[in-house]
Amino acid sequence: MLFAVIADTLTSKGTANPTAAYDAGAAAMALLLQAHARDLAAHSMSGFDANAFREAFAIPERFTPIAMISVAHHGGAKGLPEALAEGENAPRARLPMTDIAHFGAWTQAS
């Protein structure tokens, strides 16, 4: 399945919703966590044509497409093309916490 993560930029009263992207992100994370809890593969993607998506599905202007999430049953790397299988089987690397979190005052130039 492919899910669209879409932020509603207006409140139910029609005023600006300053937390629209945060709200949509929280809902997306809940979907991702639930998929993983059910042993499904879930992957969030931002590299899509939001304008083409908006046009294809007649999305009103008040809504902003943010991301897509694919959810499926796990497959094996052996069914993938060689280049993709190689990446799938490669060890995972994470950034150190000091690269993604800041404590106290912001010390790096933006």
C-alpha positions in Angstrom: 0.0 0.0 0.0 1.1 3.5 -0.5 -0.1 6.2 1.9 0.1 9.9 1.4 1.1 12.1 4.4 -0.8 15.3 3.9 -0.9 18.3 6.3 -4.1 20.3 6.8 -2.8 23.9 7.0 -6.1 25.2 8.4 -7.9 24.4 11.7 -11.5 23.4 11.8 -12.3 27.1 12.3 -10.5 28.0 9.1 -7.6 29.7 10.7 -3.9 28.9 10.0 -2.7 25.7 11.6 0.9 26.4 12.7 1.5 22.8 13.7 0.2 21.2 10.5 3.5 19.7 9.5 4.2 18.4 13.0 0.7 16.9 13.3 1.1 15.1 10.0 4.6 13.9 11.0 3.3 12.5 14.2 0.5 10.7 12.4 3.0 9.3 9.9 5.3 8.1 12.7 2.3 6.3 14.3 1.6 4.6 11.0 5.2 3.5 10.6 5.4 2.2 14.2 2.2 0.2 13.8 3.4 -1.3 10.6 6.6 -2.4 12.2 4.7 -3.8 15.2 2.7 -5.9 12.8 6.0 -7.2 11.1 5.4 -5.2 7.9 8.0 -3.3 6.0 7.3 0.5 6.1 9.3 3.1 4.3 8.8 6.9 4.3 9.7 8.8 1.2 10.0 12.5 0.4 11.2 12.3 -3.2 7.9 12.5 -5.0 6.3 15.2 -7.2 3.9 16.9 -4.8 2.5 19.1 -7.5 1.7 16.1 -9.8 0.2 14.3 -6.8 -1.9 17.3 -5.9 -3.2 17.5 -9.5 -3.8 13.8 -10.0 -5.9 13.6 -6.9 -7.4 17.0 -6.9 -6.0 18.0 -3.5 -7.4 21.3 -2.3 -4.8 24.1 -1.7 -5.4 24.0 2.1 -3.7 20.6 2.2 0.1 20.1 1.7 1.4 16.8 0.5 4.5 16.1 2.7 5.6 12.5 2.1 4.6 9.0 1.0 4.8 5.8 3.0 4.9 2.4 1.4 3.8 -0.5 3.6 4.2 -4.1 2.4 5.1 -7.6 3.5 8.9 -8.2 3.8 10.5 -9.7 0.8 13.9 -11.2 0.3 16.9 -9.4 -1.2 17.4 -12.3 -3.6 14.5 -11.0 -5.7 16.1 -7.6 -6.2 18.4 -6.4 -8.9 22.1 -6.9 -7.9 22.7 -3.2 -7.1 19.7 -3.0 -4.8 20.4 -6.3 -3.2 23.9 -5.2 -2.4 22.6 -2.1 -0.6 19.9 -4.2 1.2 22.5 -6.6 2.6 25.1 -3.9 3.5 25.7 -3.2 7.2 23.7 -0.3 8.6 25.5 2.8 9.9 24.0 5.4 12.1 25.2 9.0 12.8 26.7 9.6 16.2 24.3 11.2 18.7 26.5 14.3 18.8 25.8 14.9 15.1 22.0 14.8 15.5 21.3 16.2 19.0 22.3 19.4 20.7 22.4 20.0 24.4 22.4 23.4 26.0 23.1 26.4 23.7 23.3 26.0 20.0 27.0 26.2 19.2 27.3 25.4 15.5 26.8 28.0 12.7 23.5 27.4 10.8 
